[in-house]
Amino acid sequence: MQRLPKKPTAKNPPANFTGDVWVDSILTPQADGQRASAAKVRFSPGAHTNWHSHALGQTLYVTEGLGLVQNRGGEILEIRPGDTIYTPPGEEHWHGATPDDFMEHIALMDIPDDPATATTWLEPVTDAEYPGSAR
């Protein structure tokens, strides 16, 4: 057993996000054969991801605030603390805070053999796609 050192909180890159988003790494693979990854992600009001997908899928567990999530072509879902959202491998989606609230979730996913392929980042969510952005 070992205590892993805490990594510093990082601000997510603006190329893949709208607004201010911070991430704290919780878990990364520690040994051969392990794939699990987890992070606490905090979105300021109105902040959200670009469209993206994950090679092996993703699970979000909302811990605080009020958020939004949508898969490509689907309806926008409001998410609250205690909600768990599963996105299957390859499904294009976005997620983030509502325009008026912070939102925090734990993001869980498996890392493929080539970690560079874990997430495929796509175009930003447009103002027409994100509710309330034209206020």
FITORDREN-447409 format. One record per residue: residue in one letter; chain; x, y, z of N, C-alpha, C in turn; residue number from 1. Coordinates in pm, 1 decimal, m for minus. Example, Ala and Ser with C-alpha at 12.3 -4.5 7.8 and 13.67 -1.06 7.14 Angstrom:
REM FITORDREN-447409
   residu   chaine     n.east    n.north       n.up    ca.east   ca.north      ca.up     c.east    c.north       c.up   num
        A        A     1319.0     m569.0      780.0     1230.0     m450.0      780.0     1320.0     m330.0      780.0     1
        S        A     1285.0     m225.0      708.0     1367.0     m106.0      714.0     1290.0        3.0      787.0     2
***
This chain:
REM FITORDREN-447409
   residu   chaine     n.east    n.north       n.up    ca.east   ca.north      ca.up     c.east    c.north       c.up   num
        M        A       84.8     m117.1        0.0        0.0        0.0        0.0       89.3      123.3        0.0     1
        Q        A       43.2      225.9      m66.5      116.8      351.3      m63.7       20.9      468.6      m75.2     2
        R        A       58.1      578.3      m12.6      m17.5      702.2      m26.2       37.3      773.1     m149.9     3
        L        A      m49.9      803.3     m242.7       m8.2      870.9     m364.7       m9.4     1021.8     m341.3     4
        P        A       91.6     1091.3     m390.1       93.2     1236.6     m370.4      m18.5     1304.4     m449.7     5
        K        A      m76.0     1409.4     m391.0     m179.3     1485.2     m459.9     m115.5     1567.0     m571.7     6
        K        A     m177.0     1558.8     m688.9     m132.0     1641.4     m800.2     m199.3     1778.0     m788.2     7
        P        A     m135.5     1884.1     m834.2     m197.2     2016.8     m825.4     m324.8     2025.9     m910.1     8
        T        A     m417.9     2107.5     m864.6     m536.7     2137.2     m943.9     m490.9     2202.9    m1073.7     9
        A        A     m550.4     2159.9    m1184.0     m512.6     2214.4    m1315.7     m634.5     2278.7    m1380.4    10
        K        A     m611.3     2388.9    m1448.7     m718.1     2450.5    m1526.9     m717.8     2383.0    m1663.0    11
        N        A     m836.4     2338.1    m1704.9     m845.2     2267.8    m1833.1     m818.7     2362.4    m1949.5    12
        P        A     m766.1     2309.4    m2058.8     m725.7     2393.6    m2171.6     m845.7     2457.4    m2243.4    13
        P        A     m838.5     2587.9    m2271.0     m950.2     2655.2    m2337.9     m978.7     2601.2    m2478.7    14
        A        A     m887.2     2527.7    m2536.7     m913.1     2469.9    m2669.6    m1024.9     2366.6    m2664.8    15
        N        A    m1049.2     2304.7    m2547.9    m1148.6     2197.7    m2536.0    m1268.3     2233.7    m2448.0    16
        F        A    m1269.1     2356.0    m2394.0    m1372.6     2396.5    m2298.9    m1414.1     2540.6    m2323.7    17
        T        A    m1538.8     2571.4    m2290.3    m1587.4     2708.3    m2285.9    m1600.5     2744.6    m2139.4    18
        G        A    m1543.1     2855.6    m2098.0    m1548.8     2897.0    m1958.3    m1439.0     2832.3    m1875.8    19
        D        A    m1445.9     2856.1    m1744.9    m1342.2     2808.2    m1654.0    m1377.6     2672.0    m1596.5    20
        V        A    m1283.9     2577.3    m1615.4    m1303.0     2439.3    m1570.5    m1172.3     2393.9    m1505.0    21
        W        A    m1183.8     2336.6    m1384.6    m1066.6     2289.0    m1312.7    m1078.0     2139.6    m1287.9    22
        V        A     m962.4     2072.8    m1284.9     m961.8     1927.4    m1265.8     m859.0     1888.4    m1159.3    23
        D        A     m900.9     1793.6    m1074.5     m812.4     1731.0     m977.2     m807.9     1582.8    m1009.6    24
        S        A     m689.9     1533.1    m1041.6     m673.9     1391.0    m1068.8     m693.1     1312.7     m938.9    25
        I        A     m770.8     1205.7     m945.7     m793.4     1119.1     m830.1     m719.0      987.6     m847.2    26
        L        A     m727.0      931.7     m968.4     m673.0      798.3     m992.4     m622.3      787.6    m1135.0    27
        T        A     m505.5      731.4    m1150.3     m451.8      694.0    m1280.7     m397.8      551.6    m1267.6    28
        P        A     m385.7      478.9    m1378.3     m332.9      342.8    m1369.0     m195.5      342.0    m1299.7    29
        Q        A     m177.7      248.2    m1206.5      m53.7      238.7    m1128.5       30.2      116.4    m1163.9    30
        A        A      m28.9       19.8    m1234.6       43.1     m103.7    m1265.3       m3.7     m156.0    m1400.7    31
        D        A       76.9     m242.5    m1460.0       39.5     m303.3    m1587.7      m97.8     m368.9    m1576.5    32
        G        A     m178.8     m351.0    m1679.6     m310.6     m410.9    m1683.6     m420.4     m324.7    m1622.7    33
        Q        A     m383.1     m222.2    m1547.7     m484.4     m133.3    m1491.5     m524.3      m28.4    m1594.9    34
        R        A     m651.6       10.0    m1595.7     m702.6      107.8    m1692.2     m780.6      221.2    m1626.7    35
        A        A     m820.9      205.6    m1501.3     m912.4      300.5    m1437.7     m848.9      438.5    m1420.3    36
        S        A     m931.7      538.9    m1448.9     m893.3      678.5    m1432.3    m1011.5      751.4    m1370.0    37
        A        A     m983.3      842.0    m1276.2    m1089.4      920.7    m1213.9    m1037.5     1061.2    m1186.6    38
        A        A    m1126.9     1158.8    m1200.9    m1091.2     1297.8    m1173.8    m1213.4     1372.2    m1122.4    39
        K        A    m1188.7     1469.6    m1034.0    m1293.5     1561.5     m990.8    m1284.2     1682.6    m1082.5    40
        V        A    m1396.6     1717.2    m1146.1    m1397.9     1827.2    m1242.9    m1499.6     1929.9    m1196.0    41
        R        A    m1456.1     2057.2    m1188.7    m1542.2     2166.1    m1142.8    m1561.0     2268.5    m1253.7    42
        F        A    m1686.6     2297.9    m1282.6    m1724.9     2391.5    m1388.6    m1783.2     2517.6    m1326.4    43
        S        A    m1735.5     2634.8    m1368.8    m1798.0     2759.3    m1326.4    m1929.3     2776.7    m1402.4    44
        P        A    m2018.9     2865.7    m1355.7    m2145.4     2884.9    m1427.2    m2122.6     2911.5    m1576.2    45
        G        A    m2195.1     2839.3    m1659.4    m2184.8     2854.1    m1804.7    m2070.9     2777.5    m1869.3    46
        A        A    m1980.7     2722.1    m1790.0    m1866.8     2648.5    m1846.5    m1910.3     2509.2    m1890.1    47
        H        A    m1852.7     2462.4    m2000.4    m1885.9     2329.4    m2051.6    m1777.2     2280.5    m2146.4    48
        T        A    m1780.4     2151.8    m2172.0    m1684.1     2090.7    m2262.8    m1720.9     2120.8    m2407.8    49
        N        A    m1627.3     2097.7    m2497.2    m1658.4     2084.7    m2639.9    m1729.9     1951.4    m2659.3    50
        W        A    m1782.9     1930.9    m2777.9    m1826.5     1797.4    m2816.4    m1704.1     1706.1    m2808.7    51
        H        A    m1722.6     1584.6    m2762.9    m1611.6     1490.0    m2754.8    m1666.6     1348.7    m2737.5    52
        S        A    m1578.3     1250.5    m2747.9    m1614.7     1111.7    m2721.7    m1498.2     1043.4    m2651.1    53
        H        A    m1525.8      927.3    m2593.7    m1423.9      850.8    m2521.8    m1415.2      711.2    m2581.0    54
        A        A    m1293.8      665.8    m2605.8    m1270.8      536.7    m2670.8    m1336.5      421.4    m2595.1    55
        L        A    m1332.1      426.1    m2461.3    m1386.2      316.6    m2381.1    m1505.4      360.6    m2295.9    56
        G        A    m1565.9      473.5    m2330.2    m1681.8      522.8    m2256.8    m1641.6      606.1    m2136.8    57
        Q        A    m1743.1      663.2    m2069.7    m1719.4      748.0    m1953.0    m1841.7      743.1    m1861.2    58
        T        A    m1816.8      749.4    m1731.8    m1922.3      762.3    m1632.3    m1898.1      890.6    m1554.7    59
        L        A    m2003.7      970.1    m1537.1    m1997.7     1092.0    m1457.0    m2085.2     1072.3    m1334.2    60
        Y        A    m2034.9     1112.6    m1217.6    m2113.7     1111.6    m1094.8    m2115.8     1254.1    m1042.7    61
        V        A    m2233.8     1317.0    m1042.6    m2246.9     1456.9    m1003.6    m2242.1     1467.0     m851.1    62
        T        A    m2152.5     1554.4     m800.9    m2135.6     1570.4     m656.4    m2191.3     1702.2     m604.8    63
        E        A    m2193.3     1807.3     m687.4    m2241.3     1937.8     m643.1    m2298.1     2015.4     m760.5    64
        G        A    m2389.7     2106.1     m729.8    m2438.0     2202.1     m827.5    m2543.4     2147.6     m922.0    65
        L        A    m2553.8     2216.6    m1034.3    m2654.2     2184.5    m1135.1    m2586.4     2188.6    m1271.6    66
        G        A    m2604.6     2083.4    m1350.2    m2535.8     2075.2    m1478.4    m2626.6     2031.9    m1590.9    67
        L        A    m2564.8     2023.7    m1707.7    m2632.1     1983.3    m1830.9    m2543.8     1882.7    m1902.7    68
        V        A    m2606.6     1789.2    m1971.6    m2534.4     1691.6    m2052.9    m2620.8     1660.1    m2174.2    69
        Q        A    m2554.9     1634.2    m2286.6    m2629.2     1601.4    m2409.0    m2543.6     1512.3    m2496.6    70
        N        A    m2607.2     1409.0    m2554.7    m2538.0     1333.1    m2658.5    m2579.9     1389.7    m2793.4    71
        R        A    m2498.9     1369.3    m2895.0    m2524.0     1425.7    m3028.4    m2660.9     1379.6    m3077.3    72
        G        A    m2748.0     1475.3    m3106.3    m2881.1     1445.0    m3155.5    m2983.6     1417.6    m3047.3    73
        G        A    m2940.7     1413.9    m2921.3    m3032.1     1383.9    m2811.4    m3079.8     1509.1    m2740.1    74
        E        A    m3166.5     1488.6    m2643.2    m3216.1     1602.2    m2565.7    m3114.6     1639.6    m2458.3    75
        I        A    m3118.4     1764.7    m2415.0    m3032.4     1811.2    m2307.5    m3093.8     1765.7    m2175.6    76
        L        A    m3013.6     1700.2    m2093.2    m3059.0     1653.2    m1962.8    m3001.3     1741.9    m1853.6    77
        E        A    m3084.3     1777.7    m1755.5    m3035.9     1848.7    m1638.3    m2985.5     1743.6    m1540.1    78
        I        A    m2866.6     1766.8    m1482.6    m2808.0     1670.9    m1389.4    m2783.6     1738.6    m1254.6    79
        R        A    m2806.8     1659.7    m1148.1    m2800.5     1709.7    m1010.8    m2715.0     1617.1     m925.1    80
        P        A    m2676.6     1662.0     m805.2    m2598.7     1574.6     m716.4    m2665.6     1439.3     m697.1    81
        G        A    m2584.7     1335.4     m706.7    m2633.1     1198.3     m694.1    m2664.0     1132.0     m826.2    82
        D        A    m2675.4     1211.8     m934.0    m2701.0     1153.6    m1066.4    m2574.9     1087.9    m1120.6    83
        T        A    m2592.9      973.9    m1187.0    m2484.6      905.7    m1257.6    m2521.8      901.2    m1404.9    84
        I        A    m2430.5      944.9    m1488.8    m2449.9      948.3    m1634.1    m2346.3      857.0    m1697.8    85
        Y        A    m2390.9      762.8    m1778.5    m2298.4      675.4    m1852.3    m2305.4      710.3    m2000.0    86
        T        A    m2190.5      731.8    m2059.8    m2179.0      756.1    m2204.0    m2100.1      641.0    m2264.2    87
        P        A    m2159.7      565.9    m2358.4    m2090.3      449.5    m2416.1    m1970.9      489.2    m2503.1    88
        P        A    m1882.7      395.0    m2530.7    m1766.8      421.4    m2615.6    m1807.0      485.2    m2748.6    89
        G        A    m1733.9      589.2    m2786.6    m1752.2      653.1    m2916.3    m1870.4      748.2    m2927.4    90
        E        A    m1956.0      758.3    m2825.4    m2073.0      846.7    m2834.9    m2031.3      992.6    m2813.6    91
        E        A    m2061.6     1077.1    m2911.1    m2028.7     1219.1    m2902.0    m2124.9     1287.0    m2805.1    92
        H        A    m2069.6     1368.3    m2715.9    m2148.6     1433.2    m2612.3    m2076.1     1556.3    m2559.8    93
        W        A    m2145.7     1633.9    m2477.8    m2084.4     1743.1    m2402.4    m2149.2     1746.9    m2264.5    94
        H        A    m2082.4     1813.1    m2169.6    m2138.7     1829.3    m2035.5    m2077.0     1951.4    m1970.4    95
        G        A    m2150.4     2007.3    m1874.9    m2100.0     2124.1    m1803.6    m2203.2     2179.4    m1708.5    96
        A        A    m2176.8     2300.7    m1660.1    m2264.6     2368.0    m1566.2    m2379.8     2435.8    m1640.0    97
        T        A    m2485.8     2466.1    m1566.0    m2591.9     2549.7    m1621.8    m2538.9     2693.0    m1628.6    98
        P        A    m2607.9     2782.9    m1698.2    m2560.0     2921.3    m1706.4    m2551.0     2991.9    m1570.7    99
        D        A    m2628.4     2946.2    m1471.8    m2636.6     3017.5    m1344.7    m2578.1     2944.2    m1224.7   100
        D        A    m2522.8     2824.8    m1244.5    m2478.0     2743.6    m1131.5    m2342.3     2680.9    m1157.1   101
        F        A    m2266.2     2662.8    m1049.4    m2147.3     2579.1    m1055.8    m2192.3     2433.8    m1066.2   102
        M        A    m2104.9     2347.7    m1114.9    m2132.7     2203.6    m1116.0    m2000.7     2129.9    m1099.8   103
        E        A    m2004.9     2024.7    m1018.8    m1886.9     1940.3     m998.3    m1926.9     1795.8    m1018.9   104
        H        A    m1840.4     1721.4    m1089.1    m1864.5     1578.1    m1103.6    m1734.1     1502.3    m1093.5   105
        I        A    m1747.7     1374.4    m1065.4    m1635.3     1281.6    m1073.0    m1646.0     1214.6    m1209.6   106
        A        A    m1540.3     1223.2    m1287.6    m1535.3     1160.5    m1420.2    m1454.0     1032.0    m1408.1   107
        L        A    m1514.6      921.5    m1451.0    m1451.1      789.8    m1444.1    m1444.1      730.8    m1583.6   108
        M        A    m1327.7      681.2    m1619.8    m1315.8      614.2    m1749.4    m1195.9      522.2    m1748.4   109
        D        A    m1197.5      428.2    m1841.2    m1083.8      340.2    m1862.0     m994.9      400.9    m1969.6   110
        I        A     m865.4      383.3    m1951.7     m767.0      436.3    m2046.2     m727.3      323.1    m2141.7   111
        P        A     m738.0      347.7    m2275.2     m698.2      243.2    m2370.6     m546.6      222.9    m2372.7   112
        D        A     m503.2      121.9    m2446.0     m359.4       93.0    m2455.7     m280.3      215.4    m2500.6   113
        D        A     m335.8      294.4    m2590.0     m272.9      420.2    m2631.6     m347.5      533.6    m2561.8   114
        P        A     m294.6      587.7    m2451.5     m364.5      691.2    m2376.3     m403.7      813.7    m2459.1   115
        A        A     m330.3      840.3    m2566.9     m361.7      955.6    m2651.9     m497.3      941.4    m2720.6   116
        T        A     m551.5      819.5    m2724.8     m680.8      796.8    m2791.8     m797.6      790.1    m2693.0   117
        A        A     m772.2      815.4    m2564.8     m876.9      803.7    m2462.3     m993.9      897.6    m2490.3   118
        T        A     m964.3     1021.9    m2528.0    m1067.5     1122.1    m2556.4    m1042.3     1182.9    m2692.9   119
        T        A    m1145.8     1189.0    m2774.4    m1138.9     1256.9    m2903.8    m1213.8     1388.1    m2889.9   120
        W        A    m1140.4     1499.2    m2895.7    m1200.3     1631.6    m2883.4    m1247.9     1680.4    m3018.0   121
        L        A    m1368.1     1738.1    m3018.4    m1433.1     1786.5    m3140.2    m1458.6     1936.8    m3127.9   122
        E        A    m1552.2     1987.6    m3205.6    m1578.4     2131.3    m3211.6    m1649.5     2181.4    m3085.1   123
        P        A    m1639.5     2312.1    m3059.6    m1712.4     2369.6    m2946.4    m1863.7     2357.0    m2963.8   124
        V        A    m1932.5     2351.9    m2851.8    m2078.5     2358.2    m2850.5    m2116.1     2500.8    m2891.1   125
        T        A    m2207.7     2515.5    m2984.3    m2245.4     2649.2    m3030.8    m2338.8     2717.6    m2932.0   126
        D        A    m2352.3     2850.4    m2944.9    m2446.7     2924.1    m2862.1    m2589.0     2871.4    m2882.8   127
        A        A    m2620.9     2830.0    m3002.8    m2755.8     2777.4    m3030.5    m2776.6     2641.5    m2960.1   128
        E        A    m2669.5     2564.6    m2939.7    m2680.7     2433.1    m2876.0    m2682.4     2441.9    m2723.3   129
        Y        A    m2615.4     2541.8    m2667.0    m2605.1     2554.6    m2522.2    m2714.3     2646.8    m2470.5   130
        P        A    m2806.7     2595.6    m2390.9    m2920.2     2678.4    m2347.4    m2876.8     2794.0    m2256.9   131
        G        A    m2929.6     2911.2    m2285.5    m2903.5     3026.8    m2202.8    m2779.9     3105.1    m2240.1   132
        S        A    m2704.4     3058.8    m2340.0    m2579.3     3128.1    m2372.7    m2602.8     3260.4    m2445.0   133
        A        A    m2722.1     3283.0    m2496.2    m2748.7     3407.2    m2569.6    m2804.8     3516.4    m2478.2   134
        R        A    m2802.0     3493.2    m2346.2    m2856.1     3592.7    m2253.6    m2777.3     3719.8    m2253.6   135
***
